[in-house]
Amino acid sequence: MPIKLPKLPDREPVKVTLSLSPHLHRAIAEYSEIYRETYAEEAAEPVGEIIQYIVQDYLDHDKGFARERRKRAEAGAARAMPREAGNGHAKK
């Protein structure tokens, strides 16, 4: 039964505190159980552990977010380029 999220890498635990609606918590817990079954794990990943990988995977595959992030990085790089005195153009 393939799912979108790949097998999690070995990692040091990171504590994250956030509030979830009961509906979202149940959905993530169910996702964690399906993950356990998919990868034949002994126990389901705790919601607090798996959620960071779900969010990271979502961000990694959101093309609109990636496009906007690139535009902002390019704008920041353009602002950081040194300018020649008086003409407002970047040095080449």
C-alpha positions in Angstrom: 0.0 0.0 0.0 2.1 3.0 -1.2 1.7 6.4 0.5 3.3 9.7 -0.4 5.6 10.1 2.6 8.8 7.9 2.2 10.3 6.0 5.1 11.6 8.4 7.8 15.3 8.8 8.2 17.0 8.0 11.5 16.9 11.2 13.6 17.3 12.8 17.0 13.9 13.6 18.5 12.8 17.2 18.4 10.0 18.4 20.7 7.4 20.5 19.0 4.4 22.0 20.8 1.3 23.0 18.7 -2.4 22.8 18.9 -4.4 20.7 16.5 -8.1 20.4 16.0 -9.5 17.0 17.1 -10.3 16.2 13.5 -6.7 16.9 12.3 -5.2 15.0 15.2 -7.3 11.9 14.4 -6.4 12.2 10.7 -2.6 12.4 11.4 -2.8 9.6 13.9 -4.5 7.5 11.3 -1.9 8.5 8.7 0.8 7.4 11.2 -0.9 4.0 11.6 -1.1 3.5 7.8 2.6 4.5 7.7 3.4 1.8 10.3 1.5 -0.8 8.3 3.2 0.3 5.0 6.7 0.1 6.3 6.1 -2.9 8.7 7.1 -0.8 11.8 6.4 -2.2 15.2 4.7 0.9 16.5 3.1 3.9 14.8 5.1 7.1 14.7 3.9 9.6 17.4 1.9 12.5 15.8 4.5 15.0 17.1 7.2 13.1 15.3 5.6 12.4 11.9 3.9 15.8 11.5 7.2 17.6 10.7 7.9 15.2 7.9 4.4 15.6 6.5 4.8 19.4 6.5 8.3 19.3 5.0 7.1 17.0 2.2 4.2 19.3 1.5 6.5 22.3 1.3 9.0 20.5 -0.9 6.3 19.7 -3.4 4.3 23.0 -3.4 5.3 24.6 -6.7 3.7 27.9 -5.9 5.7 28.1 -2.6 8.9 27.2 -4.4 8.4 29.8 -7.1 7.6 32.6 -4.5 10.6 31.5 -2.4 12.9 31.8 -5.4 11.5 35.2 -6.3 12.1 36.4 -2.8 15.6 35.0 -2.7 16.4 36.7 -6.0 15.0 40.0 -4.8 17.1 39.7 -1.6 20.2 38.9 -3.7 19.6 41.9 -5.9 19.3 44.2 -2.9 22.5 42.8 -1.5 24.5 43.5 -4.7 26.9 46.6 -4.4 25.8 49.6 -6.5 28.0 52.1 -8.3 27.8 55.5 -6.9 25.4 57.8 -8.6 23.8 55.6 -11.3 21.9 53.0 -9.3 23.1 50.0 -11.4 24.9 47.1 -9.9 28.6 46.6 -10.5 29.5 43.9 -13.0 
